[in-house]
Amino acid sequence: MIHVHTLLLSALTWDPGFRGLLTVVLGALILGGSVWLIISTNSGWRLGFLLTITALAGWMMIMGLVWGMYGIGYQGRLATWKVEEVNYGDLTEANTTDARTVPPREDLPDQEEMRAIIDGNEALATQFPDDPTRRDPQLGDLLSVDPELRDQLIEEGWLIETEDGWVLLGAADKQTGEAVAAASSYLTEERALFDSSSEFVVLDAWTKGGKDNLEDDSALDRAAFKVERVATYPFGHPTHRVVVRVQPVVPRETLPGQPPPTPEADESQPVISVVMVRDLGSRRQPAVFLTLASALVFAVCCSSLHRRDKLVAEARAAAAGS
């Protein structure tokens, strides 16, 4: 005959989720229960329970406040790039109004013009030698090597920044890495337009919107930056978009024992533009809710303790008077 406790232990061993839940519950009971047991030996079990709950709520409020300040602990959704649409060929016909004003590829330097720019810049010539076995650099690659090149190109009339806010990103920019990764994942996995990221080349990435980035990383400036970001117009976070343009490569067969062929954009294929908007997520939302809920419980418990102290003082005064 199988005993009940044997079945219970078998169930706990078989279901790790329930064991994990039971571990958390027991840990919470031991943490709070041990404190309540010690306090109740001096103040009684009812007052000890109220004091324990008050202390626990105060500690949870402080912990939630720290979590919310630094974005740690129990977190919500992280910020990501959300694809709005995929455009083929002509961005002026995009469904997203903002994306229609992204400068066309014809308004940017072609490979011959970029080669002239590279040859006239020692740093660029060293980084991008005229080697047919290497991938042709894009304009974003040049901007990453020499950031001062941006001002030079603007003075020469190249449209790398528009009046309505579109800015060409350098290949090494943090936004570029995140946006290109999101676009590549969407094109290869979710949309399945390509089998892998090796089947297309990234032409450029453009950004528009969002608020200014933090310049000083000190604690005081970070706090002032957060307050300014929330309190100044436009309130909260203005819409932040990125457009990543890619083009299929010329199909080439990889020979056995040879390195993969150098990817080359197929000019006969349309340019594919991935329009994305920044989803800021809810990283600090759980911590904020925890802080508010704990603060409410803490306030109620403190009010109850205060009213109890007043009743006790009145009772002692009446007993002394009699």
VOBA-1610 file (N, C-alpha, C; in pm, whole numbers, padded with zeros to 5 digits, always signed):
BEGIN
Met+00084-00119+00000Met+00000+00000+00000Met+00088+00125+00000Ile+00059+00215-00091Ile+00138+00337-00105Ile+00087+00440-00005His+00177+00494+00075His+00139+00596+00172His+00114+00730+00103Val+00036+00814+00173Val-00001+00945+00117Val+00122+01034+00104His+00210+01030+00207His+00327+01118+00201His+00421+01079+00088Thr+00422+00948+00050Thr+00506+00905-00062Thr+00454+00963-00193Leu+00322+00962-00209Leu+00262+01023-00329Leu+00290+01173-00334Leu+00282+01239-00218Leu+00305+01383-00213Leu+00449+01416-00253Leu+00545+01340-00200Leu+00685+01364-00235Leu+00710+01336-00383Ser+00644+01234-00437Ser+00659+01204-00579Ser+00605+01317-00665Ala+00493+01374-00624Ala+00435+01485-00698Ala+00525+01607-00695Leu+00584+01634-00577Leu+00674+01750-00566Leu+00798+01730-00651Thr+00848+01609-00657Thr+00967+01581-00737Thr+00934+01588-00886Trp+00815+01548-00923Trp+00778+01543-01064Trp+00747+01681-01120Asp+00694+01771-01042Asp+00652+01902-01090Asp+00746+02009-01035Pro+00850+02047-01109Pro+00944+02146-01057Pro+00882+02284-01042Gly+00778+02315-01124Gly+00713+02445-01110Gly+00647+02461-00975Phe+00578+02356-00931Phe+00513+02362-00800Phe+00617+02367-00689Arg+00727+02295-00706Arg+00833+02299-00606Arg+00892+02440-00595Gly+00911+02505-00709Gly+00963+02641-00707Gly+00867+02737-00638Leu+00736+02722-00666Leu+00637+02806-00600Leu+00636+02781-00450Leu+00644+02654-00413Leu+00644+02620-00271Leu+00769+02675-00202Thr+00882+02674-00271Thr+01005+02728-00214Thr+00993+02877-00187Val+00934+02949-00282Val+00917+03094-00264Val+00821+03123-00148Val+00711+03049-00142Val+00613+03071-00035Val+00676+03041+00102Leu+00748+02929+00111Leu+00813+02896+00239Leu+00919+02998+00277Gly+00995+03047+00176Gly+01095+03148+00205Gly+01032+03276+00257Ala+00919+03317+00196Ala+00850+03438+00243Ala+00795+03419+00383Leu+00738+03300+00409Leu+00683+03275+00542Leu+00793+03272+00648Ile+00907+03213+00612Ile+01017+03208+00709Ile+01074+03347+00733Leu+01090+03426+00626Leu+01145+03561+00641Leu+01055+03648+00728Gly+00926+03652+00692Gly+00835+03733+00772Gly+00794+03666+00901Gly+00779+03535+00898Gly+00732+03464+01017Gly+00832+03466+01130Ser+00961+03457+01099Ser+01061+03460+01205Ser+01063+03596+01274Val+01050+03704+01194Val+01045+03838+01254Val+00920+03854+01340Trp+00807+03807+01286Trp+00681+03818+01362Trp+00689+03737+01491Leu+00752+03621+01486Leu+00763+03537+01605Leu+00845+03606+01714Ile+00954+03671+01674Ile+01038+03739+01772Ile+00966+03860+01831Ile+00902+03939+01744Ile+00834+04061+01793Ile+00714+04025+01880Ser+00642+03921+01841Ser+00519+03885+01914Ser+00548+03835+02055Thr+00669+03790+02082Thr+00701+03746+02219Thr+00701+03862+02317Asn+00721+03984+02268Asn+00723+04102+02355Asn+00598+04187+02344Ser+00536+04189+02226Ser+00425+04281+02204Ser+00292+04211+02177Gly+00288+04080+02175Gly+00163+04010+02144Gly+00154+03982+01995Trp+00076+03882+01961Trp+00076+03837+01822Trp+00005+03934+01729Arg-00098+04006+01777Arg-00167+04101+01689Arg-00080+04222+01659Leu-00026+04286+01763Leu+00062+04400+01741Leu+00189+04358+01668Gly+00241+04242+01699Gly+00359+04193+01629Gly+00333+04174+01481Phe+00214+04124+01448Phe+00179+04108+01306Phe+00172+04243+01236Leu+00111+04342+01301Leu+00100+04475+01241Leu+00237+04540+01223Leu+00323+04525+01322Leu+00458+04580+01310Leu+00538+04510+01200Thr+00520+04380+01188Thr+00592+04306+01084Thr+00546+04347+00945Ile+00415+04359+00927Ile+00362+04401+00797Ile+00408+04542+00763Thr+00411+04630+00863Thr+00456+04767+00839Thr+00601+04771+00795Ala+00685+04697+00865Ala+00826+04693+00829Ala+00847+04631+00691Leu+00773+04524+00662Leu+00787+04458+00532Leu+00743+04551+00419Ala+00631+04623+00439Ala+00584+04715+00336Ala+00683+04829+00315Gly+00742+04880+00424Gly+00841+04986+00410Gly+00965+04938+00335Trp+01009+04816+00367Trp+01125+04762+00297Trp+01094+04738+00149Met+00974+04686+00118Met+00936+04664-00021Met+00925+04797-00096Met+00878+04902-00028Met+00868+05033-00092Met+01006+05086-00130Ile+01102+05076-00038Ile+01238+05122-00067Ile+01301+05039-00177Met+01281+04907-00171Met+01338+04820-00274Met+01278+04851-00410Gly+01146+04871-00418Gly+01082+04905-00544Gly+01130+05039-00598Leu+01155+05134-00508Leu+01206+05264-00551Leu+01345+05251-00612Val+01430+05170-00551Val+01565+05147-00606Val+01556+05073-00739Trp+01470+04974-00747Trp+01451+04902-00873Trp+01407+04996-00984Gly+01313+05085-00951Gly+01263+05177-01052Gly+01367+05279-01096Met+01451+05323-01003Met+01554+05422-01037Met+01658+05366-01131Tyr+01702+05243-01106Tyr+01812+05185-01183Tyr+01766+05084-01288Gly+01637+05058-01297Gly+01588+04963-01397Gly+01635+04821-01374Ile+01639+04779-01247Ile+01687+04644-01213Ile+01574+04569-01144Gly+01607+04448-01093Gly+01507+04371-01020Gly+01400+04316-01113Tyr+01278+04319-01067Tyr+01164+04268-01145Tyr+01133+04368-01255Gln+01154+04327-01381Gln+01142+04417-01495Gln+01026+04376-01585Gly+00977+04475-01658Gly+00875+04450-01759Gly+00938+04431-01896Arg+00865+04470-02000Arg+00916+04455-02137Arg+01030+04553-02163Leu+01135+04506-02228Leu+01246+04592-02265Leu+01213+04668-02393Ala+01282+04781-02413Ala+01261+04861-02533Ala+01309+04785-02657Thr+01229+04789-02764Thr+01261+04718-02887Thr+01218+04803-03007Trp+01267+04763-03123Trp+01222+04824-03248Trp+01106+04741-03304Lys+00995+04806-03330Lys+00876+04738-03381Lys+00858+04775-03528Val+00848+04674-03614Val+00835+04697-03757Val+00695+04748-03788Glu+00688+04861-03859Glu+00560+04917-03901Glu+00522+04871-04041Glu+00619+04869-04131Glu+00590+04823-04267Glu+00721+04792-04338Val+00708+04719-04448Val+00820+04688-04536Val+00784+04742-04674Asn+00869+04832-04725Asn+00843+04897-04853Asn+00939+04844-04958Tyr+00888+04829-05081Tyr+00969+04779-05191Tyr+00985+04890-05295Gly+01108+04934-05314Gly+01138+05026-05423Gly+01122+05172-05388Asp+01001+05224-05389Asp+00977+05368-05379Asp+00922+05403-05241Leu+01004+05471-05162Leu+00959+05509-05027Leu+00857+05622-05029Thr+00847+05696-05138Thr+00747+05804-05144Thr+00605+05750-05143Glu+00589+05620-05166Glu+00456+05558-05162Glu+00435+05477-05034Ala+00519+05498-04934Ala+00507+05424-04808Ala+00380+05462-04735Asn+00326+05368-04660Asn+00207+05396-04580Asn+00239+05488-04462Thr+00361+05479-04409Thr+00404+05565-04300Thr+00442+05701-04357Thr+00373+05806-04315Thr+00394+05938-04373Thr+00537+05986-04354Asp+00593+05966-04234Asp+00729+06013-04207Asp+00831+05949-04301Ala+00809+05823-04336Ala+00908+05751-04417Ala+00915+05803-04560Arg+00814+05875-04605Arg+00812+05922-04744Arg+00918+06028-04772Thr+00969+06093-04667Thr+01066+06201-04687Thr+01210+06156-04667Val+01234+06026-04650Val+01372+05977-04644Val+01438+06001-04779Pro+01558+06062-04782Pro+01623+06091-04911Pro+01641+05965-04994Pro+01611+05970-05122Pro+01631+05852-05208Pro+01780+05823-05226Arg+01811+05705-05271Arg+01949+05665-05290Arg+02020+05751-05395Glu+01942+05808-05489Glu+02001+05891-05593Glu+02059+06021-05539Asp+02013+06064-05420Asp+02063+06188-05361Asp+02186+06166-05274Leu+02237+06044-05271Leu+02356+06011-05193Leu+02470+05976-05287Pro+02595+05986-05242Pro+02708+05953-05329Pro+02704+05807-05372Asp+02733+05783-05501Asp+02743+05645-05549Asp+02884+05593-05519Gln+02913+05472-05566Gln+03041+05409-05532Gln+03160+05486-05590Glu+03146+05540-05711Glu+03256+05616-05769Glu+03281+05744-05691Glu+03175+05813-05652Glu+03190+05936-05575Glu+03244+05907-05435Met+03201+05796-05375Met+03255+05762-05243Met+03401+05723-05253Arg+03441+05659-05364Arg+03582+05626-05380Arg+03667+05752-05389Ala+03614+05857-05454Ala+03686+05984-05459Ala+03698+06045-05321Ile+03592+06033-05239Ile+03596+06084-05102Ile+03698+06006-05019Ile+03701+05875-05038Ile+03794+05789-04962Ile+03938+05823-04998Asp+03965+05839-05128Asp+04102+05867-05171Asp+04151+06002-05120Gly+04060+06094-05093Gly+04100+06225-05043Gly+04110+06232-04892Asn+04090+06120-04823Asn+04095+06117-04677Asn+04189+06004-04636Glu+04297+06039-04565Glu+04399+05939-04531Glu+04342+05828-04443Ala+04259+05866-04343Ala+04202+05765-04253Ala+04110+05671-04328Leu+04029+05726-04418Leu+03937+05641-04495Leu+04012+05553-04594Ala+04118+05610-04656Ala+04195+05531-04752Ala+04264+05413-04685Thr+04307+05432-04561Thr+04371+05322-04488Thr+04269+05215-04450Gln+04149+05259-04411Gln+04047+05166-04366Gln+03980+05094-04482Phe+03963+05164-04595Phe+03891+05107-04709Phe+03978+05113-04834Pro+04078+05027-04846Pro+04162+05027-04967Pro+04081+04981-05088Asp+04130+05018-05204Asp+04063+04981-05329Asp+04096+04835-05361Asp+04019+04746-05299Asp+04044+04602-05311Asp+03916+04536-05361Pro+03917+04480-05481Pro+03795+04418-05535Pro+03746+04297-05457Thr+03833+04239-05374Thr+03792+04122-05297Thr+03717+04160-05170Arg+03713+04289-05138Arg+03645+04334-05017Arg+03511+04398-05053Arg+03422+04394-04957Arg+03288+04451-04978Arg+03298+04603-04995Asp+03220+04655-05090Asp+03218+04800-05111Asp+03162+04870-04987Pro+03231+04970-04934Pro+03179+05038-04815Pro+03058+05123-04849Gln+02970+05137-04752Gln+02855+05225-04764Gln+02886+05358-04695Leu+02800+05456-04718Leu+02826+05589-04663Leu+02828+05586-04511Gly+02747+05502-04451Gly+02748+05490-04305Gly+02880+05438-04252Asp+02948+05353-04330Asp+03081+05305-04289Asp+03181+05419-04285Leu+03173+05509-04383Leu+03265+05622-04386Leu+03241+05716-04268Leu+03115+05739-04233Leu+03083+05828-04123Leu+03130+05771-03990Ser+03134+05640-03978Ser+03180+05578-03852Ser+03331+05594-03834Val+03406+05590-03945Val+03551+05604-03936Val+03591+05749-03912Asp+03525+05842-03981Asp+03558+05984-03970Asp+03430+06063-03945Pro+03392+06087-03818Pro+03269+06161-03789Pro+03268+06302-03846Glu+03387+06364-03863Glu+03393+06499-03917Glu+03353+06503-04064Leu+03348+06388-04127Leu+03308+06381-04267Leu+03164+06426-04286Arg+03084+06415-04183Arg+02942+06454-04193Arg+02930+06601-04231Asp+03002+06687-04159Asp+02996+06831-04189Asp+03046+06860-04329Gln+03149+06790-04372Gln+03203+06810-04506Gln+03100+06774-04613Leu+03032+06662-04593Leu+02932+06619-04692Leu+02814+06714-04696Ile+02775+06767-04579Ile+02664+06863-04576Ile+02702+06991-04650Glu+02826+07037-04630Glu+02872+07157-04700Glu+02877+07136-04850Glu+02907+07015-04894Glu+02913+06985-05036Glu+02775+06963-05097Gly+02671+06965-05013Gly+02534+06956-05064Gly+02474+06817-05065Trp+02543+06719-05008Trp+02485+06585-05003Trp+02377+06579-04896Leu+02266+06515-04929Leu+02149+06516-04842Leu+02158+06401-04742Ile+02240+06418-04636Ile+02250+06317-04532Ile+02175+06360-04406Glu+02124+06482-04406Glu+02034+06531-04300Glu+01927+06615-04368Thr+01801+06591-04331Thr+01691+06661-04395Thr+01631+06764-04301Glu+01557+06857-04359Glu+01496+06963-04279Glu+01388+06910-04186Asp+01324+06800-04221Asp+01218+06747-04136Asp+01269+06646-04034Gly+01403+06630-04020Gly+01455+06555-03907Gly+01524+06424-03936Trp+01524+06376-04061Trp+01591+06249-04091Trp+01742+06268-04091Val+01813+06178-04024Val+01958+06184-04013Val+02016+06048-04050Leu+02119+06049-04136Leu+02185+05925-04174Leu+02274+05878-04059Leu+02259+05753-04019Leu+02336+05697-03908Leu+02465+05635-03957Gly+02568+05646-03873Gly+02692+05575-03901Gly+02677+05428-03873Ala+02758+05347-03939Ala+02746+05202-03924Ala+02778+05157-03783Ala+02862+05231-03711Ala+02899+05193-03575Ala+02810+05255-03469Asp+02708+05329-03510Asp+02617+05389-03413Asp+02536+05281-03341Lys+02509+05306-03213Lys+02434+05208-03134Lys+02296+05183-03193Gln+02231+05290-03239Gln+02099+05274-03299Gln+02106+05185-03424Thr+02213+05201-03501Thr+02226+05123-03624Thr+02234+04974-03593Gly+02315+04938-03494Gly+02329+04797-03460Gly+02198+04734-03417Glu+02124+04803-03328Glu+01997+04748-03281Glu+01894+04743-03394Ala+01887+04851-03475Ala+01786+04857-03581Ala+01815+04754-03690Val+01941+04740-03729Val+01976+04642-03833Val+01949+04500-03784Ala+01981+04473-03658Ala+01953+04340-03604Ala+01803+04311-03603Ala+01721+04410-03565Ala+01576+04390-03565Ala+01523+04372-03706Ala+01573+04453-03800Ala+01527+04440-03939Ala+01569+04306-03999Ser+01692+04263-03973Ser+01739+04135-04026Ser+01658+04019-03970Ser+01629+04025-03840Ser+01549+03920-03779Ser+01409+03915-03839Tyr+01351+04032-03864Tyr+01216+04035-03922Tyr+01217+03981-04065Leu+01316+04019-04145Leu+01319+03978-04285Leu+01348+03830-04301Thr+01428+03773-04212Thr+01469+03633-04227Thr+01381+03536-04148Glu+01330+03578-04035Glu+01255+03486-03949Glu+01104+03507-03958Glu+01061+03628-03929Glu+00916+03651-03925Glu+00856+03663-04064Arg+00915+03746-04149Arg+00862+03766-04284Arg+00914+03660-04381Ala+01031+03602-04354Ala+01091+03495-04435Ala+01112+03537-04580Leu+01155+03663-04601Leu+01188+03707-04736Leu+01325+03654-04779Phe+01411+03627-04680Phe+01544+03573-04707Phe+01567+03456-04613Asp+01653+03364-04658Asp+01687+03251-04574Asp+01787+03290-04465Ser+01874+03385-04493Ser+01972+03430-04395Ser+02012+03574-04429Ser+02083+03638-04335Ser+02124+03776-04355Ser+02235+03789-04459Ser+02294+03677-04502Ser+02398+03682-04605Ser+02340+03702-04745Glu+02208+03698-04757Glu+02145+03712-04887Glu+02112+03857-04921Phe+02146+03950-04834Phe+02123+04092-04863Phe+02233+04174-04797Val+02248+04296-04845Val+02344+04390-04788Val+02267+04510-04733Val+02314+04563-04622Val+02253+04681-04562Val+02310+04804-04631Leu+02223+04884-04692Leu+02267+05004-04764Leu+02286+05122-04671Asp+02187+05150-04588Asp+02197+05263-04495Asp+02087+05251-04391Ala+02098+05335-04289Ala+01998+05341-04181Ala+01975+05487-04146Trp+01849+05527-04135Trp+01811+05665-04106Trp+01729+05670-03978Thr+01745+05776-03903Thr+01672+05793-03778Thr+01602+05928-03777Lys+01489+05932-03707Lys+01413+06057-03692Lys+01337+06051-03561Gly+01339+06163-03486Gly+01260+06174-03363Gly+01338+06131-03241Gly+01264+06109-03133Gly+01327+06080-03007Gly+01381+06207-02943Lys+01423+06195-02821Lys+01481+06310-02752Lys+01632+06301-02750Asp+01695+06411-02710Asp+01841+06417-02709Asp+01898+06312-02616Asn+02018+06265-02648Asn+02086+06167-02565Asn+02154+06234-02446Leu+02183+06154-02344Leu+02252+06203-02225Leu+02397+06233-02259Glu+02442+06355-02220Glu+02579+06396-02249Glu+02672+06370-02130Asp+02624+06395-02007Asp+02706+06375-01887Asp+02648+06257-01809Asp+02734+06164-01766Asp+02687+06041-01701Asp+02688+06050-01549Ser+02703+06170-01492Ser+02702+06181-01347Ser+02560+06160-01293Ala+02550+06123-01166Ala+02420+06091-01106Ala+02327+06212-01109Leu+02380+06332-01077Leu+02297+06452-01075Leu+02246+06487-01214Asp+02335+06479-01313Asp+02294+06511-01449Asp+02197+06406-01505Arg+02214+06281-01465Arg+02119+06178-01509Arg+01980+06205-01454Ala+01972+06245-01326Ala+01842+06276-01266Ala+01779+06397-01333Ala+01860+06502-01357Ala+01808+06621-01423Ala+01764+06589-01566Phe+01837+06501-01633Phe+01803+06463-01769Phe+01669+06389-01774Lys+01647+06300-01675Lys+01520+06227-01670Lys+01403+06321-01647Val+01421+06416-01552Val+01314+06511-01523Val+01285+06597-01645Glu+01390+06644-01712Glu+01371+06728-01831Glu+01302+06651-01942Arg+01338+06522-01958Arg+01278+06442-02065Arg+01128+06425-02044Val+01086+06412-01919Val+00944+06389-01890Val+00865+06520-01886Ala+00930+06628-01836Ala+00857+06752-01807Ala+00853+06850-01923Thr+00944+06839-02021Thr+00949+06937-02128Thr+00866+06891-02248Tyr+00826+06987-02330Tyr+00747+06957-02449Tyr+00836+06904-02562Pro+00795+06804-02637Pro+00671+06727-02619Pro+00684+06633-02501Phe+00579+06632-02420Phe+00584+06559-02294Phe+00602+06410-02318Gly+00677+06349-02227Gly+00704+06206-02240Gly+00812+06180-02343His+00784+06094-02438His+00883+06054-02538His+00823+06071-02677Pro+00877+06162-02758Pro+00825+06176-02895Pro+00853+06052-02978Thr+00775+06034-03082Thr+00789+05916-03167Thr+00929+05910-03228His+00989+05792-03221His+01125+05771-03271His+01118+05661-03377Arg+01156+05696-03500Arg+01151+05600-03610Arg+01290+05579-03670Val+01305+05462-03730Val+01426+05426-03802Val+01385+05355-03931Val+01456+05388-04039Val+01435+05320-04167Val+01568+05254-04205Val+01565+05123-04223Val+01681+05046-04265Val+01656+04997-04407Arg+01748+05032-04498Arg+01732+04992-04638Arg+01834+04883-04672Val+01783+04776-04731Val+01866+04663-04772Val+01839+04633-04919Gln+01928+04554-04977Gln+01911+04512-05117Gln+01965+04371-05133Pro+01895+04286-05208Pro+01946+04149-05229Pro+02083+04151-05297Val+02162+04048-05269Val+02295+04037-05327Val+02287+03960-05458Val+02391+03977-05537Val+02402+03900-05661Val+02427+03753-05624Pro+02340+03662-05665Pro+02359+03521-05626Pro+02486+03463-05686Arg+02568+03407-05600Arg+02693+03344-05643Arg+02709+03212-05569Glu+02768+03118-05635Glu+02787+02986-05576Glu+02920+02982-05501Thr+02917+02928-05381Thr+03038+02912-05301Thr+03108+02783-05342Leu+03231+02797-05388Leu+03306+02679-05431Leu+03360+02603-05312Pro+03368+02471-05321Pro+03422+02392-05209Pro+03566+02431-05177Gly+03593+02451-05051Gly+03727+02486-05007Gly+03763+02631-05027Gln+03672+02712-05081Gln+03698+02853-05105Gln+03619+02939-05007Pro+03669+03059-04976Pro+03591+03148-04888Pro+03465+03194-04957Pro+03365+03234-04880Pro+03241+03282-04940Pro+03267+03403-05031Pro+03195+03417-05139Pro+03217+03530-05229Pro+03180+03662-05162Thr+03246+03767-05208Thr+03220+03900-05153Thr+03078+03942-05188Pro+02995+03979-05089Pro+02856+04018-05120Pro+02854+04148-05201Glu+02772+04147-05305Glu+02757+04264-05392Glu+02609+04287-05416Ala+02565+04409-05392Ala+02424+04441-05410Ala+02382+04424-05555Asp+02267+04363-05573Asp+02213+04342-05707Asp+02130+04465-05745Glu+02187+04549-05831Glu+02120+04674-05867Glu+01989+04651-05942Ser+01970+04533-05997Ser+01846+04505-06070Ser+01730+04474-05977Gln+01759+04449-05850Gln+01655+04418-05753Gln+01611+04545-05679Pro+01486+04552-05637Pro+01439+04673-05567Pro+01499+04684-05428Val+01515+04806-05384Val+01561+04831-05248Val+01446+04806-05151Ile+01473+04730-05047Ile+01372+04696-04947Ile+01395+04784-04825Ser+01294+04862-04786Ser+01304+04954-04673Ser+01218+04903-04559Val+01280+04884-04445Val+01210+04838-04325Val+01188+04959-04235Val+01063+04996-04217Val+01027+05113-04135Val+00990+05063-03996Met+01059+05116-03896Met+01038+05070-03759Met+01017+05189-03666Val+00943+05166-03559Val+00919+05266-03456Val+00968+05210-03323Arg+01017+05297-03237Arg+01072+05254-03108Arg+00961+05227-03009Asp+00955+05104-02962Asp+00863+05065-02854Asp+00942+05071-02724Leu+00911+05169-02639Leu+00989+05190-02517Leu+00965+05083-02412Gly+00867+04997-02433Gly+00842+04889-02339Gly+00791+04938-02205Ser+00808+04853-02104Ser+00760+04885-01968Ser+00859+04830-01866Arg+00986+04860-01886Arg+01092+04802-01804Arg+01074+04836-01656Arg+01039+04959-01623Arg+01028+05003-01484Arg+00886+04995-01429Gln+00790+04955-01510Gln+00651+04956-01466Gln+00625+04865-01347Pro+00672+04738-01345Pro+00648+04655-01226Pro+00707+04714-01100Ala+00826+04774-01110Ala+00889+04834-00991Ala+00807+04953-00942Val+00753+05032-01034Val+00672+05147-00993Val+00544+05101-00924Phe+00479+05000-00980Phe+00357+04948-00917Phe+00388+04889-00780Leu+00500+04818-00768Leu+00540+04763-00639Leu+00562+04874-00537Thr+00627+04982-00579Thr+00652+05094-00489Thr+00523+05158-00443Leu+00430+05182-00536Leu+00303+05247-00501Leu+00219+05157-00410Ala+00212+05027-00443Ala+00131+04937-00361Ala+00191+04922-00221Ser+00322+04910-00213Ser+00388+04899-00083Ser+00372+05028-00002Ala+00380+05143-00070Ala+00363+05271-00001Ala+00221+05283+00056Leu+00122+05233-00019Leu-00016+05238+00030Leu-00033+05151+00155Val+00020+05028+00150Val+00012+04939+00266Val+00088+04999+00384Phe+00204+05056+00357Phe+00285+05116+00462Phe+00211+05232+00528Ala+00145+05315+00447Ala+00071+05429+00502Ala-00046+05383+00587Val-00120+05282+00541Val-00235+05231+00618Val-00188+05171+00750Cys-00080+05094+00745Cys-00029+05031+00868Cys+00023+05137+00966Cys+00093+05239+00915Cys+00141+05346+01003Cys+00025+05421+01066Ser-00080+05444+00987Ser-00198+05510+01043Ser-00263+05425+01152Ser-00269+05294+01131Ser-00327+05205+01232Ser-00242+05206+01359Leu-00110+05203+01344Leu-00023+05208+01461Leu-00037+05341+01536His-00052+05449+01461His-00069+05580+01524His-00199+05588+01602Arg-00307+05540+01543Arg-00437+05541+01613Arg-00431+05450+01735Arg-00362+05339+01725Arg-00349+05251+01841Arg-00272+05319+01954Asp-00163+05389+01918Asp-00086+05461+02020Asp-00171+05567+02090Lys-00254+05634+02014Lys-00341+05735+02075Lys-00441+05671+02170Leu-00498+05558+02131Leu-00593+05488+02219Leu-00525+05440+02346Val-00403+05388+02330Val-00329+05342+02448Val-00297+05457+02540Ala-00255+05573+02481Ala-00225+05689+02565Ala-00348+05739+02638Glu-00465+05739+02571Glu-00589+05782+02636Glu-00626+05686+02748Ala-00611+05556+02724Ala-00644+05458+02827Ala-00551+05473+02948Arg-00424+05495+02925Arg-00331+05511+03037Arg-00362+05640+03114Ala-00398+05746+03041Ala-00432+05872+03110Ala-00558+05855+03194Ala-00657+05783+03143Ala-00781+05760+03219Ala-00753+05674+03341Ala-00666+05573+03324Ala-00634+05486+03438Ala-00558+05563+03544Ala-00469+05652+03504Ala-00393+05732+03600Ala-00483+05833+03674Gly-00583+05885+03605Gly-00674+05982+03666Gly-00768+05919+03765Ser-00801+05794+03743Ser-00893+05728+03835Ser-00817+05677+03959
//
